[in-house]
Amino acid sequence: MRRLLTTLFILLVVAGLTAMVALINPNDFRSYMITQVEQHSDYHLALEGDLRWHVWPQLSILAGRMKLTATGAPVPLVSAENMRLDVALWPLLSHQLLVKQVMLKGAVITLTPDSASLYPENAPIAPAGKPEPEEGSGWSWNIGSLQLADSLLIWQRNANEQLNLRDLNLQMKQDDARRASIEFFGRLNRDQCDLTVSLNGSLDMSQYPRQVSAHMDQFNYRLRASGLPEQGIEGEGALNADYSAVNQTLTLGGLTFSANDSELSGQISTRLGEQPVYQLDLAAKTLNLDTLLGLQLTGDNEARVQNQNASSGRPVIANSALTDHAPFNLNDFSGQLNLSAQSVLYHGLTMTDLQVKADNRRGQLTLHTFTGKLGEGTFNLTGTLDANGEQPVFHLQPQLTLVALGPLLKAFAVPQTLTGQLSLQGEVQGHNFTMNDLTCAWQGSAAMTLDNAKLEGLNISQLIQRAVTRTNGHVRAEERAERYSQVHQLTANATLNRGNLRLINLAGDSDLLALTGDGTLNLPARQCDVNLQIRVLQGWKGDQQLVRMLPSTAIPLRVYGSWHALNYQLNVDQLLRKRLEDEVKKRLKEWKRQTRER
């Protein structure tokens, strides 16, 4: 009996659907749908071909090619080869159409100036001021479900900027309170960049069009582009979004975001308009810029890069992550950035307790704070950027306090021949923030101090002592095994002028030696020419007269050539001969004076 009743029920359903299909022509609803769209919106719906029924597994109306076009627009906003309308059964019995879901396959959504509404020149002009959003019927959101499959979104804001979102798949389901669940997938291509995004969450349209709220439970993305790591950048996150049409604001709160092994959280708010204003308050537990920018080089690779650039005369640091891109449209918006990071990795350097505060006012960028710790030392960078002229203009004031110099040199593949704790305070300016411009075109000056300065591979005091002992057999020196030179503190004033770094008032001392001098470093060619006056204070033995004279004798030492193969020039013979002659003359004068007195 149960099977019989089930069979009869199925037969009744099939018979009812068959009768409805036979009695109701879906084309009768064509003009109704077109009229409803035009009455509740500024768009015209065009349906090509006949409408037909599809009864299984869902009662639907199938349509051929469709177009949705704004008033006066030459290009349709939405076009699709196929459209399916899932409809409710019971309203059809009273010849009413209730659409539960709209499904478009292979749709092309065009958001360009050509798809926007165009009104006649003599059309009425609305009063000035910002109009209040109208409480429309929300016809487009009264549909229970919207589905897009294998579609394309074309977005163009101006003639030179067009974005194509391909493989677009969207599923939206809405309840009676106009709260919707959303699933989205798309792929964005532009300028050899490929961005894949998928997300799922919920949408609150109960206050539409005045306000829209969204909660993204999770979004995933993957970005591939030239200049990025081979595996690209990928991650996931979550956020809450609130849009207010009255205040023209968009707020992203509760933001958590990962990029490879980096993590960010915080809030982003925007006041929309012709000149949008952004407020970014972000915090990071870890920011690994090496993996984000593809800077992971092995020691062999670094050596290979050094050798290649040494032979070509091109600076190794030109391969740094600082790109050749100019500041990106800073005059198109205003905004503030507050960023704090517990740990930042860049070129192998670990920066901790990073704090960044910046303020942009339509191309006038002020960097209030860029401070943190680097090893046992600290750094701070302040300055301004004017991006409104033909070329951007940077004015920066760097400050370092007891920052280890060795890791800095290693980070940019510069030989670690000089180490110590660097303190620096200066001012520099330039037009482009690229490594090539920094080493070739920037200008500025700084006062520098290097504590516990250590020059590896060259024992200056031993070099001078050996030269003196070879010249004069009446003096000898203590043998020392160190292959380095060290001073307690090395100070200098530096001037940078388009790739030439001039060092003046160079001075340093230790228990063993004291030095003064000046010199020039050619940064693009990686060449140096430094002239030093060295006094060796200890380690002399032999003739007492020479032993007393040598610690006060400044011996000239010239260090020059490539950073990778330094040369030196030491003229001891002539200096000592002249010094001895001066000493003899001095003693003769003293002897003559004493003779006269007698």
C-alpha positions in Angstrom: 0.0 0.0 0.0 2.8 2.4 0.9 4.5 1.8 -2.5 1.2 2.3 -4.2 0.6 5.7 -2.5 4.2 6.8 -3.3 3.7 5.9 -6.9 0.4 7.7 -7.1 2.0 10.8 -5.6 4.8 10.9 -8.1 2.3 10.4 -10.9 0.2 13.3 -9.7 3.2 15.6 -9.5 4.4 14.6 -12.9 0.8 15.0 -14.3 0.5 18.4 -12.6 3.8 19.7 -14.0 2.9 18.4 -17.4 -0.5 20.1 -17.3 1.1 23.3 -16.2 3.7 23.2 -18.9 1.0 22.5 -21.4 -1.4 25.2 -20.2 1.1 28.0 -19.3 3.3 29.5 -21.9 6.5 31.0 -20.3 6.7 33.6 -23.1 3.7 35.2 -21.5 6.0 36.4 -18.8 8.5 38.0 -21.2 6.9 41.5 -21.2 6.2 41.3 -17.5 9.9 40.7 -16.6 11.0 43.4 -19.0 8.5 45.9 -17.5 9.4 45.0 -13.9 13.1 45.6 -14.6 12.5 49.0 -16.3 10.1 50.1 -13.5 12.4 49.3 -10.7 15.8 50.2 -12.2 17.5 52.3 -14.9 18.1 49.2 -17.1 16.5 47.6 -20.1 16.3 43.8 -20.3 16.4 42.1 -23.7 15.7 38.4 -24.2 16.5 36.7 -27.5 14.7 33.6 -28.7 11.8 31.8 -27.1 11.4 31.0 -23.4 10.9 27.3 -22.6 10.3 25.1 -19.6 12.7 22.8 -17.8 11.0 20.7 -15.2 13.7 18.5 -13.6 15.3 18.6 -11.1 14.0 22.1 -10.6 11.1 23.9 -12.4 12.9 26.5 -14.5 12.5 28.9 -17.4 15.3 28.7 -19.9 16.2 31.7 -22.0 18.7 32.2 -24.8 21.0 35.2 -25.0 20.1 38.0 -22.6 21.3 41.6 -22.2 20.9 44.2 -19.5 21.6 47.7 -20.7 21.6 51.1 -18.9 19.6 53.9 -20.4 21.5 55.3 -23.4 24.5 53.1 -22.9 26.1 51.6 -26.1 27.4 48.6 -24.3 25.3 46.3 -22.1 26.1 46.0 -18.4 25.4 42.3 -18.4 25.2 39.9 -21.3 25.0 36.1 -21.2 24.5 33.3 -23.7 22.2 31.4 -21.4 19.9 32.3 -18.5 18.0 30.0 -16.2 15.2 31.2 -13.9 14.2 28.8 -11.1 10.6 29.6 -10.3 8.1 28.5 -7.6 5.4 26.1 -8.7 2.3 27.2 -6.7 2.2 30.9 -7.8 2.2 29.7 -11.4 -1.3 28.2 -10.8 -2.6 31.7 -10.4 -0.4 32.9 -13.3 2.1 34.7 -11.1 5.8 34.5 -11.5 8.0 34.1 -8.4 11.7 33.8 -9.3 13.7 31.9 -6.6 17.1 31.9 -8.4 18.7 33.5 -11.4 21.5 31.6 -13.0 23.8 33.0 -15.7 26.4 31.0 -17.4 29.2 32.5 -19.4 28.1 36.0 -18.4 30.1 39.2 -19.3 29.7 42.0 -16.8 31.0 45.3 -18.1 31.7 48.1 -15.7 33.1 50.7 -18.1 32.2 54.3 -19.1 30.5 52.8 -22.2 28.1 50.7 -20.0 27.1 53.7 -17.8 23.8 55.6 -18.3 23.8 58.4 -20.9 21.1 61.0 -20.7 20.1 63.6 -23.3 21.8 67.0 -23.1 18.4 68.6 -22.3 17.6 66.2 -19.5 16.7 67.8 -16.1 19.7 68.4 -13.7 19.4 67.3 -10.1 20.0 70.0 -7.4 23.5 70.4 -6.1 24.6 68.5 -3.0 24.9 64.9 -1.9 21.5 63.2 -2.3 20.2 60.9 0.2 20.1 57.3 -1.0 16.6 56.4 -2.0 14.7 53.5 -0.4 14.1 51.5 -3.6 12.2 48.3 -3.6 15.4 46.3 -3.9 14.0 44.3 -6.8 17.5 42.9 -7.6 17.8 41.6 -4.1 14.3 40.2 -3.8 15.5 37.2 -5.8 16.2 34.3 -3.4 19.4 33.1 -5.1 21.8 34.4 -7.8 24.4 32.3 -9.5 27.1 33.2 -12.0 29.2 30.5 -13.6 32.3 30.8 -15.8 31.7 34.5 -16.2 33.9 37.6 -16.9 33.9 40.9 -15.2 35.4 43.9 -17.1 36.1 47.0 -14.9 37.4 50.2 -16.4 37.8 53.4 -14.5 39.6 55.4 -17.2 41.0 54.8 -20.7 44.3 53.5 -19.5 43.1 51.2 -16.6 41.1 48.1 -17.2 40.8 45.0 -15.0 39.5 41.6 -16.2 38.2 39.2 -13.6 38.0 35.8 -15.3 36.6 32.4 -14.3 34.1 34.3 -12.1 31.8 32.0 -10.1 29.4 33.5 -7.6 26.6 31.9 -5.5 24.4 34.1 -3.4 21.4 32.9 -1.4 19.1 35.3 0.5 16.4 34.9 3.2 13.3 37.0 3.8 15.3 39.4 6.1 17.6 40.1 3.1 20.6 38.4 4.7 22.6 36.5 2.2 25.3 33.9 2.2 27.9 34.3 -0.5 30.5 32.1 -2.2 32.9 33.7 -4.7 35.8 32.6 -6.9 37.7 34.6 -9.5 41.0 35.2 -11.2 42.4 38.7 -12.0 44.9 39.2 -14.8 46.8 42.4 -15.5 50.3 43.4 -16.6 51.7 39.8 -16.2 50.1 39.6 -12.7 47.8 36.7 -11.9 45.6 37.0 -8.7 43.3 34.1 -7.7 40.7 34.8 -4.9 38.1 32.7 -3.3 35.9 33.6 -0.3 32.8 32.7 1.6 30.8 34.7 4.1 27.6 36.4 4.8 26.0 39.7 3.6 23.4 41.9 5.4 21.3 43.8 2.9 18.5 44.7 5.3 19.4 48.4 5.1 20.3 48.5 1.4 20.9 50.8 -0.3 21.8 53.0 2.8 24.1 50.5 4.4 25.6 47.1 3.6 27.4 44.9 6.0 29.5 41.8 5.3 31.3 39.1 7.3 33.9 37.1 5.4 34.5 33.9 7.3 37.5 33.1 5.2 39.2 34.3 2.0 42.1 32.7 0.2 44.3 34.2 -2.4 47.3 33.5 -4.5 49.4 36.2 -6.4 51.9 35.5 -9.1 53.9 38.2 -10.9 57.3 39.1 -12.2 59.6 40.3 -9.4 57.8 38.1 -6.8 59.0 34.7 -5.5 58.6 31.8 -8.0 56.0 30.2 -5.9 54.1 33.5 -5.6 52.5 35.0 -2.5 49.5 33.2 -1.0 47.6 33.3 2.2 44.2 33.5 3.9 42.3 35.8 6.2 39.0 37.0 7.5 37.3 40.4 7.9 34.1 42.4 8.7 33.1 45.1 6.2 30.6 47.9 6.6 29.6 50.3 3.8 27.5 53.5 4.4 26.1 55.2 1.3 25.0 58.2 3.5 28.5 58.9 4.8 30.3 57.3 1.8 32.5 55.2 4.0 33.9 51.7 3.9 35.4 50.1 7.0 37.2 46.7 7.1 37.4 45.7 10.7 38.6 42.5 12.5 41.0 42.0 9.6 43.4 39.1 9.9 45.6 38.5 6.9 48.5 36.2 6.1 51.0 36.3 3.2 53.3 33.3 3.0 54.9 33.3 6.5 53.9 36.9 7.3 50.9 37.9 9.4 48.9 41.1 9.6 45.9 42.3 11.6 44.0 45.5 12.2 41.5 47.8 10.6 41.2 49.8 7.3 38.7 52.6 6.8 38.0 54.7 3.7 36.0 57.8 3.0 35.1 57.5 -0.6 34.9 60.2 -3.2 37.0 61.8 -6.0 39.8 62.2 -3.5 39.4 59.2 -1.1 40.9 59.2 2.4 42.3 56.1 3.9 43.1 55.2 7.5 45.2 52.0 8.0 45.9 50.8 11.5 47.8 47.5 11.2 49.9 45.3 13.5 52.1 42.4 12.4 53.6 39.6 14.4 56.0 38.7 11.6 56.8 40.4 8.3 59.2 38.4 6.2 60.0 40.7 3.3 62.7 38.3 2.0 60.1 35.7 1.1 57.5 38.3 0.0 60.0 40.0 -2.3 62.0 37.0 -3.4 65.3 38.0 -1.7 66.4 34.6 -0.4 70.0 34.2 -1.8 72.4 31.4 -0.7 76.0 32.2 0.0 77.0 30.8 -3.3 74.6 33.0 -5.1 75.8 36.0 -3.3 79.4 35.2 -4.2 78.4 34.6 -7.8 76.5 37.9 -7.9 79.5 39.7 -6.4 81.9 38.3 -9.0 79.6 39.1 -11.9 79.1 42.7 -10.8 82.8 43.2 -9.9 83.8 42.2 -13.4 81.1 44.3 -15.0 81.6 47.4 -12.8 77.9 47.3 -11.8 77.0 47.5 -8.1 75.8 44.4 -6.5 73.1 46.2 -4.6 71.4 47.1 -7.8 69.9 43.7 -7.5 68.2 44.7 -4.3 64.4 44.5 -3.8 64.0 48.2 -4.2 62.2 48.3 -7.5 62.3 50.9 -10.3 58.7 51.9 -9.7 57.9 55.5 -8.9 55.5 56.4 -6.0 52.2 55.0 -7.0 49.6 57.8 -7.5 50.1 59.4 -4.1 48.4 62.5 -5.3 45.1 60.6 -6.0 44.3 60.1 -2.3 45.0 61.1 1.2 45.5 58.8 4.2 47.3 57.8 7.3 49.3 54.7 8.1 50.0 53.3 11.6 52.0 50.1 11.5 53.6 48.1 14.3 55.5 44.9 13.8 57.2 42.7 16.4 59.6 41.2 13.9 60.6 42.2 10.3 63.1 40.3 8.2 64.7 42.2 5.3 67.8 41.1 3.4 68.6 38.8 6.3 68.4 41.7 8.8 66.0 41.1 11.7 64.3 44.3 12.8 62.2 44.3 16.0 59.7 46.6 17.6 59.1 48.4 14.3 56.9 51.5 14.4 55.7 53.3 11.3 53.6 56.5 11.2 53.0 58.2 7.8 50.6 60.8 6.6 49.8 61.5 2.9 48.0 64.6 1.8 47.4 64.3 -1.9 51.0 63.6 -2.8 52.6 65.4 0.1 53.8 62.4 2.2 55.3 62.9 5.6 57.1 60.1 7.3 56.7 61.0 11.0 58.2 57.8 12.4 60.0 54.8 11.0 61.8 53.4 14.0 62.9 50.1 15.5 65.7 48.0 16.8 68.4 46.3 14.6 70.3 43.9 16.7 71.6 45.8 19.7 71.2 49.1 18.0 68.3 51.3 17.0 67.3 53.2 13.9 64.9 56.0 13.0 64.0 57.5 9.7 61.9 60.7 9.2 61.3 62.8 6.1 59.0 63.9 3.4 58.1 63.0 -0.2 56.6 65.5 -2.7 55.0 63.5 -5.5 53.1 66.3 -7.2 55.9 67.5 -9.5 57.3 66.0 -12.7 59.6 63.9 -10.5 59.1 62.8 -6.9 61.4 64.6 -4.4 62.5 62.7 -1.2 64.0 64.5 1.8 65.0 62.0 4.5 66.8 62.3 7.8 68.3 58.9 8.7 69.5 58.2 12.2 71.4 55.1 13.4 72.6 54.4 16.9 75.1 51.6 17.6 73.9 49.4 14.7 76.3 46.6 13.8 77.9 47.5 10.4 78.9 44.0 9.4 75.3 42.6 8.9 74.4 45.8 7.0 77.3 45.2 4.5 76.4 41.5 4.2 72.7 42.3 3.6 73.6 44.2 0.4 76.4 41.8 -0.7 79.2 44.3 0.2 82.5 42.8 1.6 82.6 42.9 5.3 86.1 44.3 5.5 85.0 47.0 8.0 83.0 46.1 11.1 81.9 47.9 14.2 78.9 49.7 15.8 77.7 52.5 13.5 76.1 55.7 14.7 74.9 58.1 12.0 72.9 61.3 11.7 72.3 63.0 8.4 70.1 64.3 5.7 69.8 63.1 2.1 67.6 63.9 -0.9 66.8 62.4 -4.2 64.2 61.8 -6.9 63.6 58.0 -6.9 63.8 55.5 -4.1 65.6 52.8 -6.1 68.9 51.3 -5.2 70.4 52.5 -8.5 69.3 56.0 -7.7 70.5 55.9 -4.1 74.0 54.9 -5.3 74.2 57.1 -8.4 71.9 60.2 -8.0 71.2 61.1 -4.4 72.9 63.9 -2.4 73.3 64.6 1.2 75.6 64.7 4.2 76.0 62.9 7.6 78.1 62.7 10.7 79.3 59.2 11.4 80.9 57.4 14.3 82.0 53.7 14.2 82.7 52.3 17.7 85.1 49.3 18.0 86.0 49.8 14.3 87.8 46.8 12.9 89.4 46.5 9.4 89.7 42.9 8.5 92.6 41.5 6.4 95.0 44.4 6.9 97.2 45.0 10.0 98.1 48.6 9.4 100.5 49.0 12.4 102.4 45.8 11.4 102.5 47.0 7.8 104.1 50.3 8.7 106.5 48.7 11.2 107.7 46.2 8.7 108.2 48.9 6.1 110.2 51.0 8.6 112.4 48.1 9.8 113.2 47.3 6.2 114.3 50.9 5.6 116.2 51.4 8.8 118.2 48.6 10.5 118.5 50.6 13.7 114.9 49.9 14.7 112.8 46.8 15.0 109.2 46.0 15.9 107.3 43.5 18.0 105.8 40.7 15.9 102.0 40.6 16.0 99.8 37.8 14.7 96.6 39.8 14.2 95.4 40.1 10.6 93.2 43.1 11.3 93.4 46.7 12.5 91.3 48.1 15.3 90.5 51.5 16.8 88.3 52.4 19.7 86.3 54.9 17.7 86.4 56.1 14.1 84.7 59.4 13.2 84.1 61.2 9.9 81.9 63.7 8.2 80.5 62.3 4.9 79.1 64.1 1.9 77.2 62.2 -0.8 77.1 63.7 -4.3 75.6 61.6 -7.1 77.5 58.4 -6.3 80.6 59.9 -4.8 80.9 59.6 -1.1 83.4 62.1 0.3 84.9 61.4 3.8 86.5 64.3 5.6 87.8 64.8 9.1 88.4 61.1 9.3 90.0 60.3 12.7 90.5 57.3 15.0 92.7 56.0 17.8 93.5 53.0 19.9 96.3 52.0 22.3 98.4 50.9 19.3 97.8 53.6 16.6 96.1 56.9 15.8 95.0 58.0 12.4 93.6 61.0 10.5 92.7 61.5 6.9 90.1 61.8 4.2 89.0 60.0 1.0 86.5 59.3 -1.6 84.3 56.2 -2.3 82.9 55.8 -5.8 79.7 53.8 -5.1 78.6 52.9 -8.6 82.1 51.7 -9.6 82.7 50.2 -6.1 86.1 51.9 -6.0 87.8 53.8 -3.1 90.7 56.2 -2.7 91.5 57.0 1.0 94.6 58.9 2.3 95.5 58.3 5.9 98.1 59.7 8.3 99.1 56.9 10.7 101.0 57.1 13.9 102.0 53.8 15.4 102.2 54.4 19.2 103.6 51.2 20.5 105.8 48.2 19.5 109.1 50.0 18.6 112.5 48.8 19.8 116.1 49.6 19.0 117.7 53.0 18.6 116.3 55.2 21.4 116.3 58.3 19.2 114.2 56.6 16.6 112.0 54.9 19.2 111.1 58.3 20.6 110.6 59.9 17.2 108.5 57.2 15.5 105.3 57.4 17.7 105.0 61.1 16.8 105.7 60.6 13.1 102.6 60.5 10.9 103.2 58.1 8.1 101.1 58.5 4.9 99.1 55.4 3.8 97.0 55.4 0.7 94.3 52.7 0.3 92.8 52.6 -3.2 91.2 50.3 -5.8 88.3 47.9 -6.0 86.5 47.0 -2.8 87.1 43.4 -3.6 90.9 43.8 -4.2 92.3 46.8 -2.3 95.7 48.2 -3.0 97.9 50.3 -0.7 100.8 52.7 -1.2 103.2 53.4 1.7 106.2 55.8 1.3 108.4 55.4 4.3 112.0 55.9 3.0 111.6 59.6 2.0 109.5 60.4 5.1 112.0 58.9 7.6 115.0 60.4 5.8 113.4 63.8 6.0 112.3 63.3 9.6 115.8 62.3 10.5 117.3 65.2 8.7 114.9 67.5 10.5 115.8 65.9 13.8 119.6 66.3 13.1 119.1 69.9 12.1 117.2 70.5 15.3 119.9 68.9 17.5 122.6 70.9 15.7 120.8 74.1 16.3 120.4 73.2 19.9 124.1 72.3 20.2 125.2 75.6 18.6 122.9 77.5 21.0 124.4 75.7 24.0 127.9 76.4 22.7 127.3 80.2 22.4 126.0 80.3 25.9 129.2 78.8 27.2 
